[in-house]
Amino acid sequence: MLLHRIAVAVSSIATLVAGAQTSQQPITADAPLRWWKGNIHTHTFWSDGNDFPEMVAEWYADHGYNFLALSDHNIMSQGRRWIPLTAVNERSRGAAWPKYVERFGPHWIETRGSEDDGTLEIRLQPLSEFRSLVEERGRFIMIPAEEITATSGDRRTIHMNATNLVELITPSTGDRVEDVIRGNMHQATEQAERLGRPILVHVNHPNFVWGVTAEELANVVEERFFEVFNGHGSVNNLGDERRASTEEIWDIVNTIRIAGLKAEPMWGIGTDDSHTYHGFSPSSPQGRAWTMVRARHLTPESLIEAMEAGDHYASTGVTLESITFDGSRLAIRIAHAPGERYTT
């Protein structure tokens, strides 16, 4: 059983509000604060995932999530892109195509070529075309995103997610890890200011091939978010005998920032980083980690504003009933699940 753990980040006195807005309820001027569940690190056939984007999005919509960002590597789900059926079958072990045909049918799916001679290709639907199939006001939204995948001068791998993009970001390079992070953040900031929209940037799985150290994260004080838990099986969340776990990294980063640099702390978020969807690989299944965000409205702007204010927590299973902070003491109340025990 997956160990239930949480990482809390709050900046104001908060009480969780039960209930959910639905499409039948009006959006009022005095909408209450409530918690929204989401995943902002997700992959599909647009890069190295093994399912179609509509299928992935519908799973999250059907499993209690309120927002989802598809963040494929160095690409956004825009424009016309085709994938050979041979590649679909190879990556999904023959599972994805029949499920897709059964769920969405020939009137939605676009193909060219022939299955008989091995030339069949399927058009990958862009977000702009399929989002209306899954989105529902006050219940579930899609947010455009990209996983910016770059390499530093010393050949270390740095991945960063940019959420609520309009335009693709071409990865910035640099001799140092800090230069790569800053360069990509600069591109996102420029796009946000030019287009007048908030864009959230976070550093992904710092222990993936040991790409980013705590000290490097701490020094890029303009970066406020990183994945304290990533659901992929190859990202070394727990560290090893010589390297810090991601939770220890969080402690080191914020010790350096608060005590040494007199800088704002870094927030931890939780993501799936899901790639596989058909049960044959345990490396990155859906539903392993998520971020809860406290906001009044289910919009990208409200969610990002709340996260930048610290009104969010990451979880791999625990749900909080309440959070209070009196200026010196943080108190949480955990929603009890039958058969589970909790240590806080």
C-alpha positions in Angstrom: 0.0 0.0 0.0 1.3 3.4 -0.8 2.5 5.3 2.3 0.1 8.1 3.1 2.2 11.3 3.4 1.4 15.0 3.1 3.3 18.2 2.5 1.4 21.3 3.7 1.9 24.9 2.5 -0.5 27.5 3.7 -0.2 31.2 4.2 -3.4 32.2 5.8 -6.0 31.0 8.3 -8.2 28.6 6.4 -11.1 26.3 7.0 -11.9 23.8 4.3 -15.3 24.2 2.8 -17.3 21.1 2.0 -19.4 20.6 -1.1 -18.7 21.3 -4.8 -19.9 23.7 -7.3 -21.7 22.0 -10.2 -22.8 23.2 -13.6 -26.3 23.7 -12.3 -25.2 26.0 -9.6 -24.8 29.7 -10.3 -21.3 31.3 -10.0 -22.0 33.9 -7.3 -20.1 37.1 -6.4 -19.5 35.7 -2.9 -18.4 32.2 -3.8 -16.9 30.4 -0.8 -13.3 29.3 -0.6 -13.0 25.6 -1.3 -10.4 23.0 -2.1 -9.8 21.8 -5.7 -7.8 18.7 -6.6 -5.5 18.6 -9.5 -2.5 17.2 -11.3 -0.2 19.4 -13.4 2.3 16.9 -14.7 0.8 14.4 -17.2 1.9 12.7 -20.4 0.2 11.4 -23.5 1.0 10.2 -27.0 1.9 13.8 -27.8 5.3 12.9 -26.3 6.3 9.7 -24.4 2.9 8.7 -22.8 1.1 5.7 -24.0 -2.5 6.8 -24.3 -4.6 9.3 -26.2 -5.1 12.7 -24.6 -8.9 12.4 -24.4 -8.7 9.1 -22.7 -6.2 10.4 -20.1 -8.3 13.6 -19.5 -11.5 11.6 -19.0 -9.9 9.4 -16.4 -9.0 12.3 -14.2 -12.4 13.9 -14.8 -14.1 10.7 -13.7 -11.9 10.2 -10.6 -12.5 13.3 -8.5 -10.0 15.7 -10.0 -11.0 19.3 -10.7 -8.1 20.4 -12.9 -5.5 18.7 -15.2 -2.5 19.9 -17.2 -1.2 17.8 -20.0 2.5 18.6 -20.0 4.2 16.7 -22.8 8.0 17.1 -23.4 8.9 20.3 -25.3 5.6 20.3 -27.2 2.1 21.6 -26.6 -1.0 19.7 -27.8 -1.6 22.2 -30.6 -2.0 21.9 -34.4 -2.1 18.8 -36.5 0.0 15.8 -35.5 -0.3 12.2 -36.6 1.0 9.0 -34.9 1.4 5.6 -36.7 -0.8 2.8 -35.3 2.4 0.7 -35.2 3.8 3.2 -32.6 0.6 3.2 -30.7 0.5 -0.5 -30.4 4.2 -0.8 -29.6 4.0 1.8 -26.7 0.7 0.5 -25.3 1.3 -3.2 -26.0 -1.8 -3.2 -28.2 -4.1 -1.8 -25.5 -4.7 1.8 -26.4 -6.2 1.6 -29.9 -9.1 -0.7 -29.2 -10.1 1.2 -26.1 -9.9 4.5 -28.0 -12.1 3.2 -30.8 -14.7 1.7 -28.4 -14.9 4.9 -26.3 -14.9 7.6 -29.0 -15.8 5.8 -32.2 -15.2 6.5 -35.9 -17.1 9.8 -36.1 -14.6 11.4 -33.7 -11.3 9.6 -34.5 -9.4 10.8 -37.6 -7.2 8.4 -39.5 -5.3 8.2 -42.8 -3.7 5.3 -44.5 -4.7 1.6 -44.1 -4.4 -0.8 -41.3 -4.2 -3.6 -43.9 -0.8 -2.5 -45.2 0.5 -1.0 -42.0 0.3 2.6 -43.0 -2.6 3.6 -40.7 -2.0 6.8 -38.8 -4.2 8.5 -36.1 -4.5 12.2 -35.7 -3.7 13.3 -32.1 -6.5 15.6 -31.1 -5.3 19.0 -29.8 -6.5 20.4 -26.5 -8.5 23.1 -28.3 -10.6 20.4 -30.0 -11.2 17.9 -27.2 -11.4 20.0 -24.1 -15.1 20.6 -24.6 -15.7 16.8 -24.3 -14.4 16.7 -20.7 -14.7 20.1 -19.1 -17.6 21.1 -16.9 -18.1 24.4 -15.2 -17.3 24.3 -11.5 -16.2 20.7 -11.7 -13.3 20.0 -14.1 -11.1 22.2 -16.3 -8.0 21.5 -18.5 -5.0 23.8 -18.4 -2.4 24.0 -21.3 1.1 23.1 -20.2 4.6 21.9 -21.3 7.4 20.0 -19.7 10.4 22.0 -20.6 13.2 19.4 -21.0 16.7 20.7 -21.0 20.3 19.8 -20.3 23.0 21.9 -18.6 26.6 22.3 -19.8 27.7 19.5 -17.5 25.1 17.2 -19.1 22.7 17.2 -16.2 19.0 16.8 -16.9 16.6 19.6 -15.8 12.9 19.3 -16.3 10.5 22.1 -15.6 6.8 22.4 -16.0 5.1 25.6 -17.3 1.4 25.6 -16.6 -1.2 27.9 -18.4 1.0 28.6 -21.4 -0.2 29.8 -24.8 3.0 29.5 -26.7 5.6 26.8 -26.7 8.8 27.5 -24.8 12.0 26.3 -26.5 14.3 25.0 -23.7 17.0 27.4 -22.6 20.5 26.0 -22.0 23.3 27.1 -19.8 26.6 26.0 -18.3 25.1 25.7 -14.8 21.8 24.2 -13.6 20.9 27.6 -12.1 21.3 29.2 -15.5 19.0 26.7 -17.1 16.3 27.2 -14.5 16.6 30.9 -14.7 16.5 31.0 -18.5 13.4 29.0 -18.8 11.7 30.9 -16.0 12.6 34.1 -17.9 10.8 32.8 -21.0 7.7 32.0 -19.0 7.7 35.4 -17.3 8.1 37.2 -20.6 5.2 35.3 -22.1 3.0 35.9 -19.0 3.7 39.6 -19.1 3.2 39.9 -22.8 0.0 38.0 -22.9 -1.4 39.2 -19.6 -1.9 35.8 -18.0 -0.4 34.0 -15.0 2.0 31.1 -15.8 3.1 28.8 -13.0 6.6 27.3 -13.4 7.9 24.5 -11.2 11.0 22.3 -11.1 10.3 18.7 -11.6 11.7 15.6 -9.8 15.1 17.0 -8.8 16.4 13.5 -8.0 15.7 12.2 -11.5 19.2 11.1 -12.7 20.3 13.3 -9.8 19.9 16.4 -11.9 19.3 19.2 -9.4 20.7 19.6 -5.9 19.1 21.3 -3.0 21.8 24.1 -3.0 21.1 24.8 -6.7 17.4 25.0 -6.1 17.9 27.3 -3.1 20.0 29.7 -5.1 17.4 30.3 -7.7 15.3 32.4 -5.3 12.8 33.5 -8.0 11.7 29.8 -8.4 9.1 29.1 -5.7 7.8 25.6 -6.6 9.2 22.1 -7.0 7.9 18.5 -6.8 8.3 17.2 -3.3 6.6 14.1 -4.6 6.5 12.8 -8.1 4.6 9.6 -8.9 7.0 8.2 -11.5 8.9 5.1 -10.4 12.4 6.4 -11.6 12.7 9.7 -9.9 14.3 8.7 -6.6 11.9 10.5 -4.2 13.6 8.7 -1.3 17.2 9.6 -2.3 19.9 7.0 -1.5 22.7 6.5 1.0 24.6 9.5 -0.3 21.8 11.8 -1.6 18.9 13.6 0.1 15.3 12.6 -0.4 13.0 15.2 -1.9 11.6 16.0 1.5 15.1 16.5 2.9 15.8 18.7 -0.2 12.8 20.8 0.8 14.2 21.3 4.3 17.7 22.2 3.0 16.3 24.6 0.4 14.2 26.5 2.9 16.9 26.5 5.6 19.3 28.2 3.1 16.7 30.6 1.8 15.2 31.7 5.1 18.2 31.7 7.3 21.0 32.4 4.8 19.5 34.3 1.9 16.6 36.0 3.6 14.5 34.9 0.7 11.0 33.6 0.3 10.5 29.9 0.9 10.0 27.2 -1.8 6.6 25.4 -2.0 6.3 21.7 -2.5 3.7 20.2 -4.9 2.7 16.7 -5.7 2.2 15.3 -9.2 1.6 12.0 -11.0 4.0 12.4 -13.9 1.9 9.7 -15.4 3.1 8.0 -18.6 1.5 4.5 -18.6 -2.2 3.8 -18.5 -2.8 0.1 -19.3 -1.7 -1.7 -16.2 1.4 -3.4 -17.4 3.9 -0.9 -16.0 3.9 0.3 -12.4 6.3 3.2 -13.2 3.8 6.0 -13.3 0.2 5.2 -12.8 -2.5 7.8 -12.4 -3.7 8.9 -9.0 -0.4 8.5 -7.0 0.0 12.2 -6.0 -1.9 15.5 -6.4 -2.1 19.0 -5.3 -5.0 20.5 -3.4 -5.5 24.3 -4.0 -7.8 26.6 -2.0 -9.5 29.1 -4.2 -13.0 30.6 -4.8 -13.2 29.7 -8.5 -12.1 26.9 -10.7 -10.1 28.9 -13.2 -6.4 28.8 -14.1 -6.1 32.4 -12.8 -7.7 31.6 -9.4 -5.7 28.4 -8.9 -2.3 29.9 -9.8 -3.0 33.0 -7.6 -3.8 30.7 -4.7 -0.7 28.6 -5.2 1.5 31.7 -5.4 0.0 32.7 -2.1 0.8 29.3 -0.5 -2.8 28.2 -0.2 -2.2 24.6 -1.3 -0.9 21.2 -0.1 0.5 18.2 -1.7 -0.7 14.7 -0.9 -0.3 11.0 -1.8 -3.5 10.0 0.0 -4.3 12.2 3.0 -7.2 14.7 2.8 -7.4 17.5 5.3 -10.6 18.6 6.9 -9.2 21.9 8.3 -6.1 24.0 8.5 -5.6 26.9 11.0 -2.7 29.2 11.7 -2.6 31.7 14.5 0.6 33.4 13.6 2.8 30.9 15.5 1.1 27.5 15.5 -0.1 25.5 12.5 -2.9 23.0 13.2 -4.4 20.5 10.8 -7.3 18.0 11.1 -7.1 14.9 8.9 -10.2 13.4 7.3 -10.1 9.9 8.6 -10.4 7.0 6.2 -11.6 3.7 7.7 -8.9 1.2 8.4 -6.1 3.8 8.3 -3.8 5.1 11.0 -2.1 8.5 11.0 1.0 10.0 12.6 1.5 13.7 12.2 
